[in-house]
Amino acid sequence: MISQPTFALDATGDSYLDSSGNITIITGVESVSQTVSNALQLWLGEYQFNTTTGVPWYNILGERFNRLLVNTYVEQEVLALPYVASIVSIDYIFNDKERSVIINLVFLTTDSKNSQEVKVVI
């Protein structure tokens, strides 16, 4: 059983209150999906308490898109997370003009036979 409570985040990345005025908490596979999304959106060096974590998006988006290199970074970040058992698939939509990438990632959790999908825009 996945026991990883975390604050629920809305589409803008902000926590929000439930109908009783409490900060909304999520658990289970929903929590793992949000953690995966957060990990992929973290730029290397951005988190001041651990500047070695994150994806080096500055290097990736400033260069020609290298799928093998991006796969390596994405897999490294995602598979290091608790409750992620494996990655089923990774698809990218790269916009060279805007220097952005959309990642569609499907993964399996450690206690689920169902896959979870995460879409991240960088």
Order of alpha helices (4+ residues) and beta strands (2+ residues): beta-beta-alpha-alpha-alpha-beta-beta-beta
